Amino acid sequence: MTGGRWMDRENRNLQGRRNITGNQMLIAALLVLTLANLPTQIRAADAKVWKTSAFLDFVDGTFSDSTNAYVTADGELVLINRLDLNGDGSADVVLPNDHDPNERADLFIYWGGEEGFAADRRLELPTWKATGVQAADLNGDGHSDLVFVNAADASSPVPAYIYWGDLAEGFTAKRRQVLPSGGSFYSSADVNRDGFMDLVFASIHDHENGPGIYWGEREGYSPNNRSLLDCQGAFCSRVADFNRDGYLDVSLSQWKPGEKATSLYWGGPSGFSSDNRCVFRIGSVRGHTIGDLDRDGWLDIVFSTTDNQIVLYWNSSLGFDNQRKTILPSRVCVAVEVADLNRDGLLDLIVSNLFDAEPAAGKVQSFGGSPQGDTFVYWGSPQGYDESRREILRSVGNADAAVADLNRDGLLDLVLTSYHAGHTRSHPSTIRHQPGSGTTSRVKPARMRPSGAALGSGRN
């Protein structure tokens, strides 16, 4: 299917994909990865095992059709949909809720299974206006842990919560760690290559302010073992080796009234410095994502903005350049994701529009615009991205999107959160399926407003 339509019928039989172990991923790599110096078809008798240690090891290879896999900066082969929190073989959905009438909403974990997703099959965990969530095996025990970035209340900042995963006990407040933080999202990676997972927060608010890194160690994380970047806080952060020098870099979505710049900090043996960074001349940034959009072996960056546009900065062996970019129309966009939705080998862009500032006649009106911002899908093509190859998915107050094959039909599905509907903050989030499984299901977050979603990234 190329640029195919999404269907809109009810389906209650949602299933998740089975969790894949590291050994299984290596076997999958041997079966689906075609290297330039190997035959196209690899027979079992001729199969060979190779060791990878960086993104560069995979640059000259290509993925066969429908793998929906990617390679991390440290060389790990990763499948997009891997979030099975309770080990039952089905993908689960995590929705952080910004707030309820009491300003301290619980987060919801909807358990996957043959029965589908339902309010009576979910776990509620205490958070404090959580605005972002990601999952990773932070302590290397084989279980996914959850990190929730909580929003500041009216008087003071609030910390982030780490819920440590354990199949025996599950997630409980008793097994929760608290860290000063801020921003909307975080990233996890072994930034300093010491064997421990580090946490990169877009903003930290306590006696210090700004983006920061909590350095992982055997004892866990501590406010006494962290480093701050010399710049203003940001909404979100990403970690990757953009210049392929073997060191992980940190990209930020910075926003400050009147300023039009955000930064990419280059990693190196001396750490991070404001003297060693790339500055993108762009304003009104809310989020960003990364991916090799033109398949040239270099990771590109896509920024979402509230200026009715998303901006793609193209990377190359020469690095980034503020003149080498592509601007695509959006509405008030607060998040953007990438995935090969139609399995044509090209990455597509999923644009989450929170709000329509210039609504057409007939749309619901509120706050000088409309919450019916819709979600855009820009289909990838050899010619790049263009408004003529764009599909509009009807959505309300969409603040984030997550991608996974939830019902195991071989097609990627979308979870679209609903932050608000204008007259109410209680509006169903939506699971949209592609043709073949072809339905739309609604996940109702009673009296809450989800501002993020997590489906994958069991180990970042």
N, C-alpha and C positions, 0 to 999 in steps of 0.2 A: 504494500500500500504506500503510495506517495501522496503526501498532503491530504490524506483521507479524512473523512468527517467523523466526528464523535457522536455517539448515539445518546439517547435520552429516555431510556425505559427503566423501570424498577427492577432491581435484582437483589435478592436477599441471600443468595448463596455465594458469599465472598470467602475465598480461601487465600492463604498466604503461601509464598514460596518457601521451601525448606531451607533451613540455615546451611551454609556451605563452609566447611572448615578450611583451614589453610592448606592442608594436604590436598583436599578436593579442588581447591582453586589452582594449585600447581598442576594437577592432572588436567583440569580444564584448559590451562594455558597450553599444555602440550598438544591438546586436541584442536584448539581453535585459533592459536596464534601462528601465523605464517611468516617466517622470517625470510629475508631476501636471499639468503644463501642456502635455504632448504627447499626441497620439493614441495609443491602445493599440497599434495596428499601425503600425509605421513602415516605409514602403516605401523601397527603395534610393534612389529619385529624390528623396525628401523627407528623407533622413538628414542630420543635422547633427552637427558635431563641437563638443564643449564642453570646456573646460579645468577641471580640478578641482584644488583646493589643500588641501582639508581634509575631514574627516568630515562637516562641516556641509553641504557641497555635495550630499551624497547622502541627507541625512536625510529629505527629502520624497519620495524615490523608493522603488520596491519592485522586488525581483528577481522575474523570472518563474520558473515551476516548474523545478526540477532544475538550477539553475545552480551550486549549491554554491560560491558565491562570497561574499566579504565585503569590506568597505572598511576599510582601516587608518586609524589616526588621522591620517595625513598625506594621506589622500584617494586612496590607490592601490587599484585594484580587483584583488583577489587571489583565485586559485583555491586550494582547500584542498590538492589533490594536485599538487605541482609538483617533487618532489625527484628529478630525473634527473641523477645526479652524473657519469655518464660520457658523456652526450650521445647515447645510442643510442635515445632515444624511449620508454624504459620506466622506470616508477617503481622506485626502489631502496629497500631497507629497511636502516636503520642501527640496530644494537643495541649499546649500551655494556654491558659486563659488569662487575659490581661486583667480583668477584674469582674467581680460580681457587685451587687449593691453594697457589700461590706468592704470592698477594696482589697480583699485577700482571698482570691479565688483559688480553688484547688486545680491541679492539672488532671487531665484525664488520660488514661492509657486504655485504649480499646483493644481487647484481645482478639486476635484473628482466629479463625476456625471455620469448620463447615457450617456452623450456625450463622456466620456473618458477624457484622459489628452491631452491637446493641448496647443501650444504656445499662441494661442489667448484667452486662458482661464487660464491665470496665472497672479499673482501679482508680481511686482518687487519692492524690498525694498533696500535702500542704505545700503551697508556694505563695509568693507575695507579688501579685501582678506580673507573672512571668511573661516575658516578651520573646524569649528564644529558648530553644532546646536543641541539644545534639547528644548523640550516644557514641561512646567509645569504650574500649576495654582499657581503662586508665592504669590499672594496677597489674595487668598481665595475668589475671587469674582465670581467663577464658570466659568471663561473664561481662555483658555490656553494662556499663554504668551510664547514668543520666546526669547531665549538667544543665541546670536551669538558670538563666539570667533573669533576675527579678528587676522590676522597674522601681525607680525612686518614688516614695510617697510625697505628700505635700510638704513635709518638713525636713526629711533627711534621707540620704541614700540607704538602700537596703542591699544585703549581700546576695551572692549567688549560692545555690544549693547543689551539692553533689550527692546524689543518691547512689550508693554503692550497690551493684548488682550481686545477687546471690540466689541461686535456684532453690535452695532449701528454704530460706526465710523470705525471699522476695524483696521488694522495695519497701522500706519502712523508715519513718522519721528517726527511729533509734539508730539507724545506720546511715546517717546523713552528716556531711561535712559542710561547714559554712565558710565562705571566703568573701572578702570585700570585692565588689565588682561594679560594673555599670555597662552602658551600651545596650545593645539588643541581642547580639550573638557572640559566640566565641569559636575558636578553632583549637584543635588539639593535634600535636605532632611532636616528635622528638627533635626539637629545634637545635639543641646543642650536641646531639648525637652521643649522648651518654648512656643510652639504653632505657631511659625513663621518659614517659609521655609528659610533655609540657602543655600548659593551658595558656592560650593567647586571648586575652580579653580586649575588646575594642575600647573599653574605657574602665577605669578603676577609680572609685570615689571613696576616699577616706581622708587621711591627712595628706595624701598625695592624689594627684589627678592626672589622667591621661591613659593611653593604651599601655597595657603591661603584660608581662609574661610571668606566670607562676611556674617555677622550675620544678619538674618532677624529681623526686628522690625516693629512696626506699621507704621512708616514713610517711610519704604522701606529699601534701602541699601545705605551705605555710606562708603567711604574710611577711615573714622574716626572710623568705627566700624567693624574691621576685625582682624583676627589673622593669622599669618604666621607659617607654619611648619618649623622646623629647619633642612632644607635639600635643595638640589638643585632642580630646577624646573623639571617639567615632561611634557610628552605629554598628558596624560589623567589621570583622577581620577575616582574612584568608591566608593560608600558609602554603607556599609552593616554591620550587626552585625555578624561578622564571628565566634566569640567565644561564642555567645549566652549568654552574660552576661547582656544584656539589654541596652548596650551602643553601639552607632554606631561607626564603625571603618572606616578608610580612606585608600584605597589601591591606589598606584601610579604606573605609567609607567615612570620610570626615565631613562634618557639616557645621558651619558657624554662620550666623546671619551676616550678610555682606561680603563673605569670602567665597572665592571660586577656585578651590584647590583641594586635592587630596593626595596622599603620598603612598609610595611603595618603598619600603625600607629593604635595602639589599643586605643579605646576611654575609658574614665573613668571619675569619678567625678572631677578629676583635669585637664581634658582636654588632649591635645596631647603633647607627649614629645619624643625626639629622644632616650631617655633611656627606652622607653616602646614601642617597635616596633619589627616586624618580618622582617628580611632581606632575600630576595630571591637572591641567587647567580646566576644571569642570566644577559647577556649582550645584546646589540642591540635591546632593547625593544622599541616598538612603541605604542602599545595599549594593552588593556586587557578587558576581560569580566568575569562575574561571573555567577555561576549556580550550583545547586546540581546535578552534572553530574552522580553520582553513586547512587543517591536516598537514601543516608544514613542519611539525615537530616542536613548535614553540607555543607555550601557553598564552592565550589571549585573555583579556579582562572585559567584562560587560558590566557597566554601571547602570543601576536604576536611578531615576531622578523624579522629583516632583514637578519638573518643568515640562511635562508631557513629551518626554523623549527618553530613550535609552541610548547609551553611547558605547560602542565597541572600539576598544583600543587594540590594534594589531601588533603582536610581538614578532620579532625576527632575530636573526643573528646580530643585527645592529641595535637591538633593544627596542624600547617604546619611543614613539615620537608623537607629540601633541597634534601634529598635522596628519598623521596616519591613523585615521579613525573613520567609523561609519556611524551615522546618527539615524535612528529609526523612530517613527512616531509611536507614542504610547499615550496613556492618560496619566493621572497622578500615580506613578508607579513606585512601589516601596520594596519590591523584591523581584529577582529574576533568576531562573534556573535553566540548566541545559540538560538535554537528554536526546537520544536518538529515538524519538517516539514512533516513527514510521519504518524503522529498520532498513533505511536505505544507505547506512554507513555515514551519514552526515548528521551533525548535531543540530537540534532544533532549539529555539529559544522560547521559554515559557515566561510570559510577562504578567506579573500580578499587579493589576490596577486597583488601588484602594478606592479611588474616587474619580468621578468624571466632572472636571471643573467647567466644562462647556457642554452640558447635556442637550441632546436633541429634544424637541417637543414630544411630550408623552412619557418621558422618564420621570420616575419618582424624584422629587426635589427636596433637598435639605441642605442647610449650611451653605447656600449659595451655589450649589451644584447638585450632583446625584451620587448616591452610594452605588448605583449600578455602573461600576467602572468597567466590568467585564475583564476577562483574561485573554490575552493575545498569544497565539502560537505563530511564531515566524519559522516557516519550514526551511531547513537548510538546503542548499543547492550548490552545484559547482560554480554558479555565478555569484554566490554569496546570499545575503539576505535582502529582501525587498518587500515593500508594502503589498505588491501584487501577489506575493506568496505568503499571505497572512490569513490565519483563521481566527475568528472571534468566538470565544466560548462565553456564554452568558453566565455571569457571576455577580455577586453582591458583596461589596466590601472586602474583596480578596486581598489579604495581607501577606500570604505566603503560599507556596506550592511545594509539594513533595511528590516524588516519582517512585513507583515500584510496580511489579507485576503481582497484584494482590490476589487475584483469583487463578493464577497459574495457567493462563491460557496462552502464554508466550507473547503477550502484548503488554506494554507498559500502561499503567493507570495513573491518574492524577488525583491527589488530595488537595482541594482548594479550601483554605480556611476563610471564614467570614468574620471580619472584625466588627462590622456594624451594618445596619440596614437603614440608617437615617433616623427613623422613629424608634428604633429599638436596638439594643446591643445583644439581643438574644436571637440569633439567626443561624439556621443550620449550615454547617460546613458540608462540602460536597465531595463525593468520590465519583470521578468520571472515568468510564471505561471506553476503550476504543471498539470499533466494529469487530465482531467476532465473539466478544463477550457481551458486548454492546449495551451498556446500561448506565444510568446515573443513579447512585444511591446517596442518601442524605444522612449525615451524622449530626444529630441535634445536640448542641452543647448547652443544656438548660441554663438560662439566665447568665451565660458567660459570653466572652468574646475572644475566640482564639486568635492569637497574633502570630502563631508559628505552627509548624508541623514537622514531625520526624518520622521517617520510614526506614531509612538506611543508615549506613556508616557505623556498623558495629565495631569496627576498628579503624580509626582515621589514620 
